[in-house]
Amino acid sequence: MANSVNISLEFSGGAELLFDMVKKHDVSLPEISQPWTIKSLLVWIKDHLLKERPELFVQGDTV
């Protein structure tokens, strides 16, 4: 993945409960056809990192 994006995500204030009590995640986001946006990042987090209660993380298009 030559054009992947490496980022660190940190969850606190209780949000880490949704991610198996892991506060910091170092991830490599894959190359996508459009530039990464906060919306696309939140969808990726929900699909790849979130372990439980997705309704507490996102609801439709809101956080």
N, C-alpha and C positions, 0 to 999 in steps of 0.2 A: 504494500500500500504506500506508494510513493507520495501521494497527496493526502494522506490521512492527517487529522488534527489531533494532537495530544493535549489533553486538558486535565486539570484536577478539579473534582467536584467535592464540596464539603457540605454536610448536612448537620444541622444542630437544632436546638430548641424543640426537640421531640421528633423532628423529621427523620432522624436516624433510625427510629423505631420501624419505619416503613422499609428500611434497607438492611434488615438483619443486624441492627445495632452497629453497623459500619459507618463511621462518620466521614471518612475520606476515601474517595475512589479516584484512582489514576486511570484514565481511559483513553483509548485511541479511537476517535470518531472516523468512520470510513468516508471516503470521497463520495459525494453525492452530486447529482446533476445541477442542483441549485446551491447557492451559498448557504451555509449554516445560519439559522436564525434561532432566537430563543424558543420559538414555537417548535421548530424541528428538533432542537435539543431536548425539550421537555418530552416530546413523543418518544425519542430515542431512549431517554432515561426510563420512561414508563415501560417500554418494551424490553429493555435489556438489564436494568438494575433493580427496579422496584420489586419487592418480594411479597408485599401484602397491602391490602386496602387501597387500591388505586383511586377509589373515590375520594380519599383524603388528600391525594396528591394533585389530581386534575379532575375537573368536571366539564366535559365538553371542551370548549376552547378557553376555559378559565383555570387559573391556578388557585 
